[in-house]
Amino acid sequence: VQLQASGGGLAQPGGSLRLSCVGSGFSADYYYIGWFRQAPGKEREGVSCISSKDGSTYHADFVKGRFTISRDSAKNTVYLQMNSLKPEDTAVYFCAAGSAPYTGSYSVFLTQCTSRFAMDYWGKGTLVTVSS
């Protein structure tokens, strides 16, 4: 599996950006695809995640209501629409994917999505800078 993230750049506070993650080489029945971010001097943290099977989504509390993850299965692409950006959103954003047997359990999905250690594949990051 290969993942390619794009769409980062400079945005003003209150502005918007849309990140894209194009994947290839998928062969398993089920993947969970997530966005993580890492700011200078900070740990990598989970931002949002989506299930390839049923479209379930997860958004971290600090982005709820501002960021939206979505997918276009035909294009093997996952998007992260980021609105109302804040300076503290400045970070390198990574897309990642993991594979596991599908259970249909949202709690299992959350466990898979919220740990970077559950991700099997990582794309190179794209830098998002929010500044006036």
N, C-alpha and C positions, 0 to 999 in steps of 0.2 A: 504494500500500500504506500502510495506517495501522496503527500498533501502539499498544496501550494497556496499560501495565503497572500492576499494583496488588498489594497484599498486604504492603507494607512496614509497619514499625512498630517498637515497642520490644520487645526481648526480653532476657531475662536470659542471662548466660553459661551455656552448656549447653542453652539452650532451642532452640525451633524456630519457623520461619516458612515459609509457602509463598507464593511469588510467582507471579502469573499474568500472561501476556501474550496478549491477545486481538488477533488480526489480522483485517484486512479488505482487500478489493481485490486479493487474490492472483490473478494471471493466468498466471504462468509455470509451467512444468512442474516446476521444482525450486527450492526455497529452502533455505538453511541459516539457522537461527534461533538466535541466541545471547543470552546474558546477559553484560553487561559491568558493571563497577562502578568508581566513582571516589570515593576518599576525599579529604578536604580536603588540598590541597597535593600531591596525587599524580596520576600519570598514570592515564588510564582503562585498565583491564586486562580481558582476557577471562576469564570465569569458567567458563562451560559453553556447549555448543552441540549442536544436534540437526539431523539431516537430515530434510527433509520427505519424501524419496523412500524411504529404506530404514531410517530410524530410528537410524542410526549416531549415537553420542554422543561428546562430548569433555568432559572435566573438567580444569581446571587442577590441578596437583599440590597447591596449597595448599587445595583443597576436596575432593580425592578422599577417598572414604569418609565424607564428611559431607553433601555436596550431591548431589542427583540431579535431572537434567533429564528431562522426559518431555513427551509431546504427546497431545492429543486432537484428531485430525484433524477429526472431526465437528463439533467446537466451534471449530475454528481457534484453538486455545489451546495454549500451551506453558507448562509449569509448572517452577518451580525449588523443590524441597523442600530446605530448609536445616535441618539438624540439628546438634547439638553446636556451636552458634554461639559464636564467640569475639569479644572486644571488637575485635580487628583486622578483623573482618568488617563493621564499621561503615562504611557508604558509601552513596552513591546508586547504585541498581541500575537499569540500562537494558536493555531488550530491543531487539534489532536483527535485521534480516534482510537477506540478500543473495541475489542470483539469478545463476546461471551455468549453462552447459550441464552436464548431469549426466554424470559420467565413471565413477562406480562405484568410484573410487579413494579409499581412506581417507586416503592422504597428501595428496591434493588437497583433500579435505574438511577436514583439519586446517589446511592453509594458509589456506583460506577462513575457517575459524572463528576463528583465533587472531589475525587482524589486524582492527583496527577500520576500517582503510581499505578492507577488502573488503566492508564492510557498506553497503548502499544505502539502507536505511530505518532510522530510529530512532524509538523511542517516548520519551515524557517519562519521566524517572526516578521511582523510588519510593525513599524514604529508609528504610534499615534501620539501626537503632541498637541495639547490643548493650551493655548496661550494667546493673550491679547497683544 
